[in-house]
Amino acid sequence: MRRNSGPWAAWTGILLAIFGAQGGTSVALYTSAVYMLYFLQDVLKVDSMQTNMCVAVAVLVTAPPPCP
């Protein structure tokens, strides 16, 4: 069986790697943000405004910068 090594095969591997990494990063970021909101509001009973500001700052610090 001959292996298809054309340009489309190379791009599919590259796109799969890029979007696979992006998907994993997004899931980890949003899961941790939701868990942090739950823990601060329901377990520690922190004020809602302070909790939202804390999570907003955490997301802004940890999120990767946009591409130029």
C-alpha positions as CSV (number, residue, x, y, z in Angstrom):
1,M,0.0,0.0,0.0
2,R,1.4,3.3,-1.0
3,R,1.5,6.1,1.5
4,N,0.0,9.4,0.5
5,S,2.5,12.1,1.3
6,G,1.0,15.0,-0.7
7,P,0.7,18.5,0.6
8,W,-2.9,17.9,1.9
9,A,-1.6,15.0,4.1
10,A,1.0,17.3,5.7
11,W,-1.6,20.0,6.3
12,T,-4.0,17.6,8.0
13,G,-1.4,16.6,10.4
14,I,-0.4,20.2,11.2
15,L,-4.1,21.3,11.6
16,L,-4.9,18.3,13.8
17,A,-1.9,19.1,16.1
18,I,-2.9,22.8,16.3
19,F,-6.6,22.3,17.0
20,G,-6.0,19.3,19.3
21,A,-3.6,21.4,21.5
22,Q,-6.1,24.3,21.5
23,G,-9.0,22.1,22.5
24,G,-7.1,20.6,25.4
25,T,-5.9,24.0,26.6
26,S,-9.4,25.5,26.4
27,V,-11.0,22.6,28.3
28,A,-8.4,22.9,31.1
29,L,-8.8,26.7,31.3
30,Y,-12.5,26.7,31.5
31,T,-12.8,23.7,33.8
32,S,-10.4,25.3,36.3
33,A,-12.2,28.7,36.1
34,V,-15.6,27.1,36.8
35,Y,-14.2,25.0,39.7
36,M,-12.5,28.1,41.2
37,L,-15.8,30.0,41.0
38,Y,-17.7,27.2,42.7
39,F,-15.0,26.8,45.4
40,L,-14.8,30.5,46.2
41,Q,-18.5,31.2,46.3
42,D,-20.0,28.0,47.8
43,V,-17.3,26.6,50.0
44,L,-15.4,29.7,51.2
45,K,-18.5,32.0,51.0
46,V,-16.6,34.8,49.3
47,D,-18.6,37.8,47.9
48,S,-19.8,37.3,44.3
49,M,-18.2,40.5,43.0
50,Q,-14.8,39.6,44.5
51,T,-15.1,36.1,43.1
52,N,-15.8,37.2,39.6
53,M,-13.0,39.7,39.7
54,C,-10.6,37.1,40.9
55,V,-11.5,34.7,38.2
56,A,-11.4,37.4,35.5
57,V,-7.9,38.3,36.5
58,A,-6.8,34.7,36.6
59,V,-8.2,34.1,33.1
60,L,-6.5,37.2,31.7
61,V,-3.2,36.2,33.3
62,T,-3.3,32.5,32.2
63,A,-4.8,32.9,28.7
64,P,-2.3,33.0,25.9
65,P,-2.0,36.3,24.0
66,P,-3.8,36.6,20.7
67,C,-1.8,36.2,17.5
68,P,-0.9,39.4,15.8
